[in-house]
Amino acid sequence: MGNIEESRLDRALNSMSHRGPDGSGVFTATYNDHRVVLFHRRLAILDLDKRSSQPFKLGGHVLSYNGEIYNYIEIRKELESLGHSFLTTSDTEVLAAALFQWGEGALDRLEGMWAFAWYDKSTGRLLLSRDRFGEKPLYLFEHRGEVYFASEIKGLEALTGDRFQVNQNQLLRYMVNGYKSLNKTAETFYLGVRELPSGTNLWFSPSEPKQEKRYWRYRLAVDERLSFQDAVEAVREALIRAVTIRLRSDVSLAFCQSGGIDSNSLISIAAKQLNQDVRSYTIVNTDERYEESEMVEAMKKHLPIRNTSVHLSKNNFLENLKAMVKQHDSPVCTVSYYVHMQLMRAMSDDGCKVTISGTGADELFTGYYDHHNFYLYDVSSNDKLFNKSIGAWRQHLSSIVRNPFLKDPELYLKNPDFRKHLYLNNEIYSSWLKVNWTEEFTELNYGVPMLRNRMLNELFEETVPPILLEDDMNAMSTSMENRSPFLDRNLFETAFSIPSRHLIQDGKSKAVLREAMRGIVPDVVLDNRRKVGFNAPMNDVLDTSQDRVVGELLSDSPIYDLVNREKIEELLKKERLENSESKFLFNFVNSKFFMESANE
């Protein structure tokens, strides 16, 4: 919503071509001297015909939309019963018709992911909306009465014709505290740029002040009477439904596959329950701590899946990471998402257009090792349950947990700072800075027991939001769409209705999910306690024995206005890095490349 020169609009369209290589469109309008420009790049997934191209016009309204409405078939039938007729078979037309029929009330009917702009030509009002979990990004920049919005920051820069300034505070937050701290503020890596929060609508009107409000507030209703078996059956039903509607596509799709429960639950449901032809992609790791080929092979024997192995290499790591940082307009949150990018490229090279991921399962079903510790805290007043649970931890998990903070649950619980592991060793790394910066760990209090409170913070504040951004940026940079079946509203409400006592049993996390998938996923996968995922140590991707690599990392850079070069040099000389050192080094390398890119 502003005065955009034609050349800037062209640059914006070109800057986002990877997000939509199948077409583009522009809509312009003026209402009482207020100019509106909507543009769109199309990645065709449903109804590949150009009749479904955007911006999409219907009933005096215009829609520009990125995402997918998975239950569009059901909503279409409801709208047809109200007298609507349709010219396409796309979810875009269904969304436009739903908004026309119900206005903002349509959002409560939607199961999907979206970032959209909906313009009313008769009133000049514009609605911006973002999905419940924030699967689709939506960035905003407001300046001198003009409002710019886009799916990526590079699009905003092209529209404004400006280069945004680096937000040093956010960069230090990422480098020292890690990615889990990033969403605890409205800031982004650029000054003046913000994300529209998930589950939020923002109205602009020529005659009224802007209005921003949440349209969805999750309801927590734990049913303490719910039996373990009833919980298992409810989760099985909800997850099968979530997968079913997310397989709707007119183009080829593929699954990210690790050796864990999450991805293999999705794959098994698709192949066994829904008789889908399943393609999957797996990272092959040379470090045995992260190697999961045994579990993947078990899946291949169990189901007729077509699996492709992608081998990690140290070759061109710095060059590839530098390109990723530039593409993302930000540092990459963890080395896992460098690994994830290799999967996306392999899928895209093979012609896939949709990728299915297990994001959100850990936060719904207690997938992290420290969830055991929070669970123990919650049951500590029940001596029988506490002793049984801590015994199971020591018997089954203590030997495979890598984080030293979590090794002894009792010491962990007695330590008043026991959640400090959620950030890096920030006291150490903040002392490596040339600037005075520190920030303590904080979390929201949702008024629920500690385990649930931790899971909600992860889901809406810490872990899932930055991971969803990486999912989207990696997939869309290769012109693919990422879908996350675990981030389904009904599945979320089902999972958070389950009493905490059912979530962890006999030292096993994800107890309900494991049993819900019994008979669908091979037992050898369900009974495996190791957690790896798409992970790799820095040693697998960064070769610090090469003078060229060390020289690149120690070369003059704006980052050394913030960080002591000598500390980085000491780190690079170490033969083996501790876990927190490895994470900090990855954050530092990303920050270096980000600052260099921003100063080009």
C-alpha positions in Angstrom: 0.0 0.0 0.0 2.1 2.8 -1.3 3.5 4.5 -4.3 5.6 1.9 -6.1 7.5 2.6 -9.3 7.1 0.1 -12.1 10.8 -0.7 -12.0 10.6 -1.5 -8.2 7.6 -3.8 -8.8 9.5 -5.7 -11.5 12.5 -6.1 -9.1 10.2 -7.4 -6.4 8.5 -9.9 -8.7 11.9 -11.1 -9.9 13.3 -11.3 -6.4 10.6 -13.8 -5.4 10.7 -15.9 -8.6 11.9 -18.9 -6.7 8.7 -18.9 -4.6 6.6 -19.0 -7.7 8.1 -20.0 -11.0 4.8 -20.9 -12.6 3.4 -17.5 -13.2 3.0 -14.0 -11.8 0.3 -11.3 -11.6 -0.2 -7.7 -10.5 -3.4 -5.9 -9.3 -3.5 -2.1 -8.8 -6.3 0.1 -7.5 -6.8 3.6 -6.1 -9.4 4.4 -3.4 -9.7 8.1 -2.3 -6.0 8.7 -3.2 -5.0 5.5 -1.4 -3.1 3.3 -3.9 -3.0 -0.4 -3.4 -0.7 -2.8 -5.3 -0.9 -6.6 -4.9 1.5 -8.9 -6.7 1.9 -12.6 -6.7 4.3 -15.3 -7.8 2.6 -18.7 -8.4 3.8 -22.1 -7.4 1.1 -24.3 -8.9 0.1 -27.2 -6.6 -3.7 -27.5 -7.1 -5.5 -26.9 -10.4 -2.4 -26.1 -12.6 -4.5 -24.2 -15.1 -3.9 -20.4 -15.3 -7.5 -19.8 -14.4 -6.4 -20.2 -10.8 -3.6 -17.6 -11.0 -3.5 -14.7 -8.7 -4.2 -12.0 -7.6 -7.6 -13.7 -7.7 -10.8 -11.6 -8.2 -14.2 -12.5 -6.8 -17.2 -10.5 -5.9 -15.5 -7.1 -5.7 -12.6 -8.5 -3.7 -9.1 -9.4 -4.6 -7.0 -12.1 -3.0 -3.2 -12.6 -3.1 -2.3 -15.7 -1.1 0.6 -18.0 -0.3 -0.2 -21.3 1.3 -2.6 -24.2 1.1 -6.1 -24.8 2.5 -6.1 -28.6 3.1 -9.8 -29.0 3.8 -10.8 -26.9 0.7 -12.9 -29.8 -0.7 -15.1 -29.9 2.5 -15.4 -26.1 2.6 -16.2 -26.0 -1.1 -19.1 -28.4 -0.6 -20.5 -26.2 2.2 -20.2 -23.1 0.1 -22.0 -24.9 -2.8 -24.8 -25.8 -0.5 -25.1 -22.0 0.2 -25.4 -21.3 -3.6 -21.8 -20.7 -4.6 -20.6 -22.0 -7.9 -16.9 -22.5 -8.8 -14.9 -22.0 -12.0 -11.8 -23.7 -10.8 -10.8 -26.8 -8.8 -8.3 -24.8 -6.7 -8.1 -24.0 -3.0 -7.5 -20.3 -3.9 -11.1 -19.9 -5.2 -12.5 -21.7 -2.2 -10.6 -19.3 0.1 -11.8 -16.3 -1.8 -15.4 -17.5 -1.7 -15.1 -18.4 2.0 -13.9 -14.9 2.8 -16.7 -13.4 0.7 -19.3 -15.5 2.5 -18.1 -15.3 6.1 -15.5 -12.6 6.3 -13.0 -13.1 9.1 -15.3 -15.9 10.4 -14.0 -18.0 7.5 -10.7 -18.5 9.2 -12.2 -20.7 11.9 -13.3 -23.2 9.3 -9.8 -23.4 7.6 -7.3 -26.2 8.2 -4.1 -25.1 6.5 -1.3 -22.7 6.2 -1.5 -19.2 4.8 -0.3 -15.6 4.5 -2.7 -13.6 2.5 -3.9 -10.1 1.5 -7.6 -9.7 0.9 -8.7 -6.3 -0.6 -12.2 -4.9 -0.7 -12.5 -2.6 -3.8 -15.8 -1.0 -2.5 -14.4 0.2 0.8 -10.6 0.3 0.2 -10.1 -2.0 3.3 -7.2 -4.5 3.2 -6.9 -7.6 5.5 -3.6 -9.3 6.1 -3.7 -12.7 7.8 -1.3 -15.4 8.9 -2.0 -19.0 9.8 -2.4 -20.3 13.4 1.1 -21.8 13.8 3.0 -19.4 11.5 3.9 -21.9 8.8 3.9 -19.1 6.2 5.9 -16.0 6.8 4.5 -12.5 6.3 6.9 -9.5 6.8 5.9 -5.9 7.3 7.6 -2.5 6.8 5.8 0.7 7.5 7.3 4.1 6.6 5.8 7.6 6.1 2.3 6.4 5.9 3.1 3.6 3.4 2.8 -0.1 4.2 4.8 -2.8 2.5 4.4 -6.5 3.0 5.9 -9.6 1.5 6.7 -13.3 2.1 10.5 -12.5 2.2 12.5 -9.5 3.3 14.2 -9.3 -0.1 10.8 -8.6 -1.6 10.3 -5.7 0.9 13.7 -4.3 0.0 12.9 -4.4 -3.7 9.5 -2.7 -3.1 10.9 0.1 -1.0 14.1 0.5 -3.0 16.1 0.6 0.2 18.6 -1.6 1.9 17.5 -2.3 5.5 20.0 -1.8 8.3 21.1 -4.9 10.3 19.5 -5.2 13.8 22.6 -5.8 15.8 20.6 -6.7 18.9 18.8 -9.5 17.2 22.1 -10.7 15.6 23.8 -10.9 19.0 20.7 -12.6 20.5 21.0 -15.3 17.8 24.8 -15.7 18.1 25.1 -15.9 21.9 21.7 -17.3 23.0 20.8 -19.4 19.9 17.8 -19.6 17.7 15.3 -20.4 20.5 15.6 -16.8 21.7 14.6 -15.2 18.3 10.9 -15.3 18.5 10.7 -13.9 22.0 10.7 -10.4 20.5 8.9 -8.7 17.7 12.2 -7.8 16.2 13.8 -9.3 13.1 17.4 -9.2 11.8 16.6 -5.9 10.1 15.6 -2.6 11.9 12.0 -1.6 11.2 11.0 -4.9 9.7 8.7 -7.2 11.7 6.7 -10.4 11.2 2.9 -10.4 11.5 2.5 -12.8 14.5 0.9 -16.2 13.9 -2.8 -16.5 14.3 -3.2 -12.8 13.7 -5.2 -10.5 11.4 -4.2 -6.9 10.5 -6.8 -4.6 9.0 -5.9 -1.4 7.1 -8.6 1.1 6.2 -8.5 4.5 4.4 -10.7 6.0 7.2 -9.7 4.2 10.4 -6.5 3.4 12.3 -5.1 0.0 11.6 -6.3 -2.8 13.8 -4.3 -5.8 14.7 -5.9 -8.7 16.6 -5.5 -12.4 17.2 -8.2 -14.4 15.6 -7.2 -17.7 17.3 -6.4 -18.4 20.9 -5.8 -22.1 21.6 -7.9 -23.7 24.2 -6.2 -26.0 26.7 -8.7 -28.4 28.1 -6.9 -31.4 29.7 -9.3 -34.3 30.3 -7.9 -35.9 33.4 -10.5 -38.7 33.0 -9.1 -39.7 29.6 -7.6 -43.2 29.7 -4.3 -44.0 28.0 -6.0 -46.2 25.4 -8.6 -43.5 24.6 -5.8 -41.0 24.1 -4.0 -43.5 21.8 -7.1 -43.9 19.7 -7.9 -40.2 19.5 -4.3 -39.4 18.4 -4.3 -42.2 15.8 -7.6 -40.9 14.3 -6.5 -37.2 14.3 -3.1 -37.9 12.8 -4.4 -40.1 10.0 -6.9 -37.3 9.2 -4.1 -34.7 9.3 -2.0 -36.7 6.9 -4.9 -37.5 4.6 -5.8 -33.9 3.8 -2.2 -32.9 3.4 -1.6 -35.4 0.7 -4.0 -33.5 -1.6 -1.9 -32.3 -4.6 -1.9 -32.2 -8.4 2.0 -32.5 -8.4 4.5 -35.0 -7.0 5.4 -35.0 -3.3 8.1 -36.5 -1.1 8.8 -37.1 2.6 11.8 -36.1 4.6 12.7 -39.3 6.4 14.9 -39.8 9.4 15.1 -42.9 11.6 12.7 -41.5 14.1 9.0 -41.9 14.9 7.8 -38.6 13.5 8.6 -38.9 9.8 8.1 -42.6 9.8 4.6 -42.2 11.2 3.7 -39.9 8.4 5.3 -42.2 5.8 3.6 -45.3 7.2 0.2 -43.7 7.3 0.6 -42.6 3.7 1.9 -45.9 2.4 0.0 -48.4 4.6 -3.3 -46.7 5.6 -3.8 -44.6 2.4 -2.0 -46.8 -0.2 0.0 -43.9 -1.5 3.1 -44.3 -3.6 5.7 -42.9 -1.2 9.0 -41.3 -2.1 11.4 -40.3 0.8 14.8 -38.7 1.2 17.3 -39.4 3.9 20.6 -37.9 4.9 23.5 -40.4 5.2 25.8 -39.4 8.1 29.4 -40.5 8.8 29.2 -39.9 12.5 27.7 -42.9 14.2 26.1 -40.6 16.9 23.8 -39.3 14.2 23.5 -42.3 11.9 20.1 -43.8 11.5 20.4 -46.0 8.4 19.3 -49.1 10.4 15.9 -47.6 11.1 15.5 -46.4 7.5 16.3 -49.9 6.2 13.7 -51.4 8.6 11.1 -49.1 7.1 12.1 -50.1 3.5 11.6 -53.8 4.4 8.3 -53.0 6.0 6.8 -50.8 3.3 7.3 -50.3 -0.5 8.8 -46.9 -0.2 11.2 -45.4 -2.8 14.0 -44.0 -0.6 16.9 -41.8 -1.9 20.0 -41.4 0.3 21.7 -38.0 0.2 25.3 -38.0 1.3 26.7 -35.1 3.3 30.0 -33.6 2.2 32.4 -31.0 3.5 33.0 -29.8 0.0 31.8 -26.3 -0.6 30.2 -26.0 2.9 31.1 -22.4 3.3 30.0 -21.4 -0.2 26.7 -23.3 0.2 26.1 -21.8 3.6 26.9 -18.3 2.3 24.3 -18.8 -0.5 21.7 -20.0 2.0 22.2 -17.0 4.3 21.8 -14.7 1.3 18.7 -16.6 0.1 17.1 -16.6 3.6 17.9 -12.9 4.3 19.0 -14.1 7.7 21.4 -16.6 9.5 20.4 -20.3 9.4 19.1 -21.4 12.8 21.0 -24.7 13.2 23.3 -27.0 11.2 20.2 -29.3 10.9 18.7 -26.9 8.4 21.9 -26.8 6.4 21.4 -30.6 6.2 17.7 -30.2 5.5 18.6 -27.9 2.5 20.5 -30.8 0.9 17.4 -32.9 1.1 15.3 -30.1 -0.5 17.7 -29.7 -3.4 17.7 -33.5 -4.0 13.9 -33.6 -4.0 13.6 -30.6 -6.3 16.2 -32.0 -8.7 14.0 -35.1 -8.9 10.9 -33.1 -9.8 9.1 -33.0 -6.5 7.0 -29.9 -5.7 5.7 -30.7 -2.2 7.6 -32.0 0.8 6.1 -33.4 4.0 8.0 -32.9 7.3 7.5 -33.9 10.9 7.9 -30.5 12.4 5.8 -30.1 15.6 5.7 -33.7 16.8 8.4 -33.1 19.4 6.5 -30.2 20.9 3.1 -32.0 20.9 4.2 -35.4 22.2 7.3 -34.8 24.5 10.1 -35.5 22.0 13.0 -33.8 23.7 15.2 -35.3 26.4 14.6 -32.5 28.8 10.9 -33.2 28.7 11.6 -36.1 31.0 13.1 -33.7 33.5 10.1 -31.4 33.4 7.9 -34.5 33.7 9.8 -35.6 36.8 9.4 -32.1 38.3 5.6 -32.4 37.8 5.3 -35.8 39.4 7.9 -35.2 42.2 5.2 -35.1 44.8 4.1 -38.7 43.9 6.9 -40.8 45.3 5.9 -44.0 43.6 5.6 -42.5 40.1 8.7 -40.3 40.6 10.9 -43.3 41.6 9.6 -45.5 38.8 10.2 -42.7 36.3 13.7 -41.7 37.4 14.7 -45.4 37.5 13.6 -45.8 33.9 15.5 -42.7 32.9 18.7 -43.9 34.5 18.3 -47.4 33.0 17.4 -46.4 29.4 18.3 -42.8 28.7 21.2 -41.5 30.8 23.8 -43.2 28.6 22.6 -41.8 25.3 21.9 -38.2 26.4 24.7 -35.9 25.1 23.8 -32.7 27.0 25.7 -32.7 30.3 23.0 -30.5 32.0 20.5 -33.4 31.6 22.7 -36.3 32.7 21.5 -36.4 36.3 17.8 -35.5 36.7 17.9 -35.0 40.4 20.8 -32.5 40.2 19.0 -30.9 37.3 15.8 -30.4 39.3 17.6 -29.1 42.4 19.5 -26.4 40.4 17.5 -23.2 40.4 19.0 -22.4 36.9 18.1 -25.8 35.5 16.6 -24.3 32.4 19.8 -22.5 31.4 20.6 -25.3 29.0 17.9 -24.0 26.8 20.3 -21.2 25.7 23.9 -21.8 24.8 26.5 -21.1 27.5 25.8 -17.4 27.1 27.8 -16.3 30.0 30.9 -17.6 28.3 30.1 -16.5 24.8 28.9 -13.0 25.8 32.4 -12.5 27.2 33.8 -13.1 23.8 32.0 -10.0 22.5 33.6 -6.6 22.0 30.3 -5.0 23.0 28.4 -5.2 26.3 25.5 -7.5 25.6 23.7 -10.1 27.7 20.2 -11.4 27.9 18.8 -13.8 30.5 16.5 -16.7 29.7 12.8 -15.9 29.9 9.6 -17.9 29.2 5.9 -17.2 29.2 3.8 -18.6 32.0 0.7 -20.3 30.5 -0.7 -21.2 34.0 -0.2 -24.9 33.5 2.2 -27.5 35.0 5.8 -27.2 34.1 6.0 -29.8 31.3 3.0 -28.4 29.5 4.3 -24.9 30.0 7.6 -25.8 28.5 5.9 -27.5 25.5 3.7 -24.5 24.8 6.7 -22.2 25.0 8.5 -24.4 22.4 5.5 -24.6 20.2 4.6 -20.9 20.0 7.7 -19.0 21.2 11.0 -20.9 20.9 11.5 -23.9 18.8 8.8 -24.2 16.2 8.6 -20.6 14.9 12.2 -20.4 13.7 12.1 -24.0 12.4 9.0 -23.2 10.4 10.7 -20.3 8.8 13.6 -22.6 7.9 11.2 -25.2 6.5 9.6 -22.6 4.3 12.7 -20.8 3.2 14.5 -24.0 2.3 11.6 -25.5 0.4 10.6 -22.3 -1.4 14.1 -21.5 -2.4 14.0 -24.7 -4.4 10.4 -23.9 -5.6 8.7 -26.5 -3.3 6.0 -26.3 -0.7 6.5 -27.7 2.8 3.6 -29.2 4.7 3.6 -30.2 8.4 0.8 -32.6 9.3 1.6 -32.5 13.0 0.7 -28.8 13.0 -3.0 -29.6 12.6 -5.5 -27.7 14.8 -7.5 -30.8 15.7 -4.3 -32.8 16.4 -3.0 -30.0 18.6 -6.2 -29.8 20.6 -6.3 -33.6 20.9 -2.7 -33.8 22.1 -3.1 -31.1 24.7 -6.2 -32.7 26.1 -4.2 -35.7 27.2 -3.2 -35.9 30.9 0.5 -35.4 31.4 0.8 -38.8 33.2 0.2 -40.5 29.8 2.9 -38.6 27.8 6.0 -40.4 29.2 5.9 -44.0 30.3 8.7 -46.4 31.4 11.3 -43.8 30.4 9.8 -43.5 26.9 8.9 -40.2 25.5 6.0 -39.9 23.0 4.3 -42.8 24.7 0.9 -42.0 23.2 2.2 -41.4 19.7 4.3 -44.6 19.8 1.2 -46.7 20.8 -1.0 -44.8 18.3 1.3 -45.9 15.5 1.6 -49.5 16.8 0.7 -51.8 13.9 1.3 -49.1 11.4 5.0 -48.3 12.0 7.5 -51.1 12.5 8.1 -52.0 16.2 11.9 -51.6 15.8 11.3 -47.9 15.0 8.7 -47.3 17.7 10.8 -48.9 20.4 14.0 -47.0 19.6 14.8 -44.4 22.2 17.5 -42.5 20.5 16.7 -39.0 19.1 18.7 -37.8 16.1 16.5 -36.3 13.4 18.1 -34.4 10.5 21.3 -33.6 12.4 25.0 -33.5 11.9 28.0 -32.4 13.9 30.0 -29.4 12.6 32.9 -31.8 12.0 30.8 -33.5 9.3 30.4 -30.3 7.3 33.2 -27.9 8.3 36.8 -29.0 7.7 39.0 -26.8 9.9 42.1 -28.6 8.8 42.1 -26.7 5.6 44.0 -23.4 5.6 41.5 -22.0 3.1 38.6 -22.6 5.4 40.3 -21.1 8.5 41.5 -18.2 6.4 38.0 -17.5 5.2 36.6 -17.5 8.8 39.3 -15.3 10.2 39.3 -12.8 7.3 38.4 -9.2 7.9 34.7 -8.8 8.3 32.2 -6.4 10.0 31.5 -9.3 12.4 34.8 -8.6 14.1 33.5 -5.3 15.2 31.3 -7.4 17.5 33.4 -10.5 18.3 37.0 -11.0 19.4 38.8 -12.6 16.6 41.3 -14.3 19.0 38.5 -16.4 20.5 37.3 -17.6 17.1 40.9 -18.5 16.3 41.2 -20.5 19.5 38.0 -22.4 18.7 39.1 -23.3 15.2 42.3 -24.8 16.6 40.5 -27.3 18.8 40.4 -30.9 17.5 37.0 -31.7 18.9 34.3 -29.2 19.9 31.9 -29.5 22.8 28.3 -29.4 21.8 27.8 -25.7 22.8 31.0 -24.8 21.1 29.9 -26.4 17.9 26.6 -24.5 18.0 28.3 -21.2 18.8 30.7 -21.7 15.9 27.9 -22.4 13.5 26.0 -19.3 14.7 29.2 -17.2 14.4 29.9 -18.4 10.8 26.3 -17.6 9.9 26.5 -14.2 11.5 29.7 -13.4 9.6 28.2 -14.2 6.3 25.0 -12.4 7.1 26.8 -9.1 8.0 28.9 -9.4 4.9 25.9 -10.0 2.7 24.0 -7.1 4.3 26.9 -4.7 3.7 27.4 -5.6 0.0 
